Amino acid sequence: MPDRIRNFLRALGPGIVTGAADDDPSGIATYSQTGAQFGYGQLWTALYQLPLMIAVQEACARIGAVTGRGLAGVVRANYSRAVLYGVVGLVVVANTINIGADIGAVAAAIRLIFNIPFTILAIGIAVVIVLLEVLLSYKTYAKGLKWLSITLLAYPITALVIAEPWGEILRATVVPHIEFSFQYFFIVTGVFGTSISPYMFFWQASEEVEEELEKGIIATGEQQEPPLPDSFIPNLRIDTMTGMLAAEVAQWFIIIATGTVLFSHGIDNIATAADAARAFEPLVQSFPYAGLLAKLLFAVGIIGLGFLGIPVLAGSAAYAFAEALGWREGLSKTFRQAPGFYGVIIVSTLVGLLLNFSGVDPIRALVWTAVFNGIAAVPLLFVIAKINGSKIILGNERGGVLSRTFVWFTFGVMACSGVGLLCTLVLR
């Protein structure tokens, strides 16, 4: 293997995992609903979100790497308790709701293939995920997360085997299409919320700290910050850009596939997992039992990405909560070494599990969860933008002009999306 490729693969870590987790069941459901409801009308979001995602995640990763602390730890050290508890409260609530929706989606996907009661599946999924996160070492766990990201390939393959109007698709990708309606802003807020999501901010910052611990990069003596090798920040940026690019390419292909297969056939509302699975039917239509195969493909993708996304959600909530209270934390530690940290993982997963018995359809819950994330991200982005521009906190590694501009611009875009949703709701 050439050295360049080997070095590139070695650089991949928290960024690629975060990017893959970004396309969790909530993301798949939201992008699928976007394609079904508006066809190619919101393809532009995949292109224009990319620099915003890279800027925000690079800032979060750099904050974690430079300070040797997760986001909540940095806020705790530099801001008031009111800001700290507000930030942590937002991410814990948003993540717990997201966990619940994702558990329900994975259970619904399994039920497409196996006629097992929903309750048994949901409980089983929660227990397995908690055990994996508590019992496996960080090194083993991180490797598993990277491989699970392969399940995203099902959507590009589906889109590429269908005869697509590529000219129309490219125009829709480059030229934004805006509709001033509640449904349009509802889905746009969901798209932004599931792409630029609170759990991603906290997860990647904390995982950069885990990477440092894994490599023995720690502050010693009078050092306040870990001594980073010259290659660390450049590799961090490569990792983040790769992860976010992968996430947006997946989003683009999901919207294309569902827009072509569902929207063009008059299926403009995805109410169940079976509805979403129909997007894969053209891929397997020449095979016997095409409907069953389509369901199987959808189920594998949802299950794989659910097992990727749910631990990330629970883990990022645990990092935030433990850092806020000054507890020992980290997936590199055992349960005995960090009982409070793992306790938050267990409790948030169990609370998320209980949300599944409210009677709301799992697929609908995923889209509503994405919208909630989009609203919750706004105040969090404000705090991240402040930290990113602070010389007191980051010193010479504070965000440059481009970084600061894009992070603040992302805050503005997310805020406008939420305001647009509120205005159209009032004017309906």
C-alpha positions, -999 to 999 in steps of 0.1 A, spaced: 0 0 0 14 34 -9 26 56 20 1 84 11 -29 60 13 -15 44 45 -10 79 61 -45 90 51 -61 59 66 -41 64 98 -55 100 100 -91 88 101 -106 85 135 -132 106 154 -141 126 123 -150 96 101 -170 80 129 -188 112 136 -196 116 99 -210 81 97 -230 85 129 -245 117 114 -264 95 90 -281 76 118 -317 63 115 -329 99 122 -308 112 93 -320 84 70 -356 90 79 -354 128 75 -335 127 41 -359 100 29 -389 121 38 -373 151 21 -369 131 -11 -404 116 -9 -421 150 -2 -401 174 -23 -383 152 -48 -350 169 -57 -361 202 -42 -338 201 -12 -308 185 -28 -290 218 -24 -288 213 13 -262 185 9 -239 209 -10 -243 240 11 -242 223 44 -208 207 37 -186 238 45 -208 246 75 -204 210 89 -167 210 83 -162 244 100 -182 235 131 -168 199 135 -133 211 129 -138 238 156 -152 213 181 -124 188 174 -97 215 177 -112 227 210 -110 192 224 -75 185 211 -60 219 222 -75 220 256 -74 183 264 -111 186 275 -145 179 260 -168 208 252 -187 207 285 -153 207 304 -142 238 285 -175 255 292 -172 246 329 -138 261 331 -146 294 314 -183 302 317 -210 305 344 -229 275 358 -260 288 341 -243 285 307 -228 251 316 -261 236 328 -280 251 299 -255 236 274 -254 202 290 -292 201 295 -298 208 258 -275 180 246 -287 155 272 -324 160 264 -318 161 226 -297 130 227 -321 110 249 -350 118 225 -328 108 196 -318 76 213 -354 67 218 -363 74 182 -333 54 169 -341 24 191 -376 24 178 -364 27 142 -340 -3 145 -368 -24 161 -392 -14 133 -365 -23 107 -360 -57 122 -397 -63 122 -397 -59 84 -379 -93 83 -387 -111 115 -422 -111 132 -409 -104 167 -429 -82 191 -417 -46 191 -414 -45 229 -390 -75 229 -369 -60 201 -366 -25 216 -356 -39 250 -331 -63 234 -315 -35 213 -311 -12 243 -295 -40 264 -271 -51 237 -259 -15 230 -254 -7 266 -233 -39 271 -212 -32 240 -205 3 251 -197 -6 288 -177 -38 282 -156 -32 251 -124 -12 252 -123 21 233 -98 8 207 -119 -22 198 -151 -1 199 -137 26 176 -127 -1 150 -162 -15 151 -177 20 146 -155 26 115 -166 -7 98 -203 -1 105 -201 30 84 -199 8 53 -237 2 55 -241 37 40 -231 23 6 -266 9 -1 -281 42 -10 -254 53 -36 -256 19 -52 -294 22 -54 -293 57 -70 -266 47 -95 -285 17 -109 -316 38 -116 -319 59 -148 -316 93 -133 -322 128 -148 -287 139 -139 -290 173 -155 -320 181 -133 -303 166 -103 -272 188 -107 -292 219 -112 -312 212 -80 -279 206 -62 -264 239 -71 -295 262 -73 -314 264 -40 -351 259 -42 -371 276 -14 -408 273 -6 -424 295 20 -446 269 37 -446 252 71 -439 217 57 -409 230 37 -393 248 67 -402 219 90 -382 194 68 -354 219 62 -350 224 99 -350 187 103 -323 183 76 -301 209 92 -308 195 126 -299 159 118 -268 171 98 -255 197 122 -265 181 154 -257 187 191 -244 152 198 -218 156 170 -203 187 187 -197 170 220 -188 135 207 -160 146 184 -144 170 209 -144 143 235 -131 117 211 -102 138 202 -93 138 239 -96 100 238 -73 98 208 -47 118 227 -49 95 257 -47 65 234 -15 80 219 0 90 252 -4 128 245 -12 142 279 -3 174 298 25 169 325 39 189 352 30 226 348 16 221 313 -21 232 311 -26 217 276 -15 185 260 17 189 238 3 182 204 27 168 176 30 189 145 9 165 125 -20 163 150 -41 193 139 -35 187 101 -46 151 105 -76 162 126 -86 184 97 -82 156 71 -102 133 93 -130 158 99 -133 168 62 -134 132 51 -161 123 77 -183 153 68 -179 147 30 -189 111 35 -220 122 55 -231 147 29 -225 124 -1 -247 98 17 -274 125 23 -272 135 -14 -277 99 -26 -305 92 -1 -325 122 -14 -318 112 -50 -329 76 -45 -361 85 -26 -369 114 -49 -366 92 -79 -384 61 -65 -409 75 -41 -417 111 -51 -420 103 -88 -445 76 -80 -467 98 -58 -454 84 -24 -450 118 -7 -453 107 30 -431 80 47 -453 68 76 -437 34 82 -404 16 78 -419 -4 49 -426 29 31 -390 39 34 -378 4 23 -395 8 -11 -367 31 -21 -346 0 -27 -370 -19 -49 -354 -8 -82 -321 -22 -70 -336 -57 -66 -365 -57 -90 -349 -83 -113 -347 -108 -84 -374 -130 -70 -390 -116 -38 -379 -80 -47 -401 -65 -20 -385 -87 7 -350 -80 -6 -357 -42 -5 -369 -45 31 -338 -66 39 -314 -39 25 -332 -11 43 -332 -31 76 -295 -39 73 -287 -2 68 -309 10 96 -296 -17 120 -260 -10 112 -263 27 115 -285 25 146 -258 4 163 -233 31 152 -254 61 161 -271 51 194 -238 46 213 -225 79 199 -256 96 212 -254 80 246 -216 85 248 -218 122 239 -245 128 266 -223 110 291 -192 131 282 -212 163 286 -228 153 319 -196 139 335 -175 168 324 -200 193 338 -199 176 372 -162 169 372 -166 131 372 -140 108 357 -151 100 322 -142 83 289 -147 51 269 -110 44 275 -118 38 312 -136 8 327 -169 9 345 -152 8 379 -130 37 369 -158 59 357 -191 46 371 -209 80 368 -200 83 331 -213 48 323 -243 54 345 -253 83 323 -250 60 292 -272 34 309 -298 59 321 -301 79 289 -304 47 269 -331 33 292 -350 66 292 -348 67 254 -361 31 254 -392 41 275 -400 69 250 -409 42 225 -440 33 244 -457 66 239 -476 54 208 -458 75 182 -447 58 150 -409 53 150 -404 68 116 -424 99 123 -405 102 156 -372 103 138 -382 133 117 -395 152 147 -363 144 166 -343 159 138 -363 191 139 -358 193 177 -321 189 172 -321 217 147 -336 241 172 -314 229 201 -283 233 181 -287 271 178 -276 282 214 -249 255 214 -235 269 182 -234 303 198 -212 290 226 -190 271 202 -185 302 181 -174 322 212 -149 295 223 -136 291 187 -127 328 186 -112 330 221 -75 336 224 -78 332 262 -91 296 258 -73 284 226 -44 308 224 -26 305 190 -49 276 180 -80 297 180 -100 296 148 -87 316 119 -108 342 101 -123 316 78 -131 292 106 -147 320 128 -167 333 98 -181 299 89 -190 289 124 -208 322 130 -225 319 96 -237 284 106 -252 298 138 -270 324 117 -283 298 91 -296 275 119 -312 304 137 -329 316 105 -342 281 98 -358 279 132 -373 314 129 -386 305 94 -403 274 108 -418 295 137 -431 322 113 -447 297 89 -463 280 118 -478 312 131 -490 322 96 -505 289 86 
